[in-house]
């Protein structure tokens, strides 16, 4: 389906109310605007057109498949399509970053996985089945040890984050390592990367080892994935004692990737990763690989994918609360972990708790959290038997859940994806309050959001196991963002009004009611839409995602979190030769070279190749008398807000990074506070993580609190908005190296 030129004319050349004094526009331009055939970047109206047409075409296709397409359906869908376009254009609602980047592209049409942000898989032997990735050895119907690692690698190469369950109930199903493998790499010495990188890694010229046993790694995502499968499963199912991989066909570093976008990292990261994986398995001949070692394999995959700053991925590893080696795996003061520090940074680690978790268990976790920032906490058993907590126990309502995505907002079965969308609650309030829309906009936004996300479930997914679970569950993740702003704007008070004599939170009843109404609107929409499209209703529907970058586009508080400060500077790095820099300087933004370090005498080292641009920003609710900055909200209140959202809005989970103060001399009380929050929320929160509040100061911090007077002084110097001065923009690949991610860790996929 296509939007008419007549309809689009009213949007061409226009822009929405971008968030945070032009910052939202720059995030969009560098992160989600695709390069067109003429080399220039999409304008916002073109991005919204691409996204809208890509999604609504899925419904047209489905209705034709089931014989329900007719003139009335087309007319109705076109009316919905135009209304969706209008609200998305004005940032009332939006797909996730992945949807902005991929929807409506040939890549998304070809590869169904492309529009899903993140995935989950359990680490146990599994069949490949009728999937795009085929095993190089073994058969598609065998239970192969490599499958979860290869699944992770494949999804990460497509830009997705992956959660992996390493609990012993899974890893104990893996067979013992059978073979020690000698692994060799060869390459054509004329390869562009040979003398620069490959030779230093021990890759030998192609003539040195060239016989029938050579496996030629194809220059494709599938080729890389199959190489990993070959290396892993050769340790378990083959008698060969050595492998020779020819990497001559892998394109060199810096080559364009035309499908997903971006540039290639070259074969060197693949060589390094496969070598590390081989070493890990060789050390376990005759034994089972431990959960920590399977985690090492996953983390090395993550390092390979992000090498060269070409792609970003996110990983979460889920282990047992009794698995001391897993919990201590990032304690680099232990000699056994020192070498692994090279790759263990690549994941966040969480432990699974259940109703049997003891106060002593939680106190021990609190100590680790206080000193290390990990583990996070997930409750898989709670997720299996509960949607929204307010709806009570529902035995096996989601009984196949085994884990979570990396940011923890979606409860997931094996090999299944997140399917996210987002509603901008402050924008809805603003439009209603200003008389531009009526109060039905809340229901309409819920209706459009649920329908958009449900269409995504009809994509042609590449893995058989994924297709099966999506057809069965059709899970959605309709999210809300700007929650802290919205609560103050609409209700004039906070979401949590205090605590009673039993230390239980007192929720704002008006907020409870509003969240419940939104949820019911999504649920009713889904039931009707499923019937229209001849498929099952979604097993779960709602969530709260981190929303880091998307909330910047909108200019609101991210997900359930609070603003850093009422007024702040947000700094973003650009290549010095970026075509955006002259326009930003002309607009009046402050620009300076990056400080890359310090000399022995204390003077700064200046990197003239990279520039830092300062964007002065103001929280929408900065002047509200009950405004809270992130550091103003006590840990117990943060957890209570997450519990409120888990109770009345999200039937999946709520992504939250709760922050605590780390005070010297007060460690015992701080740890006790963390333990108390974990105890109180253990049967309410399905997932959560905790980090110390970042109070460090250093030059050119990404976020810096400033006074109202400083903000107004800086704002007065901005004479124009970037979109007023920029015509047809061309952005080099290096311009998007410093983009703002979805989560606090800064490693989440943004596309």
Secondary structure, DSSP 8 states (H G I E B T S, - for coil): ----HHHHTTTTT-----STTTHHHHHHHHHT--B-TTS-B--HHHHHHHHHHHHHHHHHHHHHHTT---HHHHHHHHHHHHHHHHHHHTTSEEE-HHHHHHTTSHHHHH-GGGG--EEEEESS-B---S-SS--SSS-TTS-BTTHHHHHHHHHHHTT-EEEEE--HHHHTTS--B----EEEEEE-TTSTTIIIIIGGGT-EETTTS-STTEEE--SSHHHHHHHHHHHHHHHHH---SEEEEE-TTS--TT-B--SS-SB---SHHHHHHHHHHHHHHHTTBTS---HHHHHHHHHHHHHHHHGGGS----EEEEEETT-HHHHTTT-TTSGGGTGGGGTGGG-EEEEE--TT--HHHHHHHHHHHHHHS--EEE-HHHHHH-SSGGG---TTTTTT--EE-TTS-SEE-TTEE--EEEEEHHHHHHHHHTTSS-TTHHHHHHHHHHHHHHHHTTS--SSHHHHHHHHHH---EEEEE-HHHHHHHHHSS-SEEEE-TTS-EEE-HHHHHHHHHHHHHHHHHHHHHHHHTTS---S--EEB---HHHHHHHTS--TT---S-SEEEEEEEEETT-THHHHHHHHT-EEEEEEEEE-TTS-EEEEEEEEEEEEEEE-TTTTSTT---GGGS-HHHHHHHHHHHHHHT-SS-B--EEEE---TT-HHHHHHHHHHHHHHHTTT-SEEEEEE------TT-SEEE--HHHHHHHHHT--S-HHHH--S----GGGGSS---SSTTS-S---
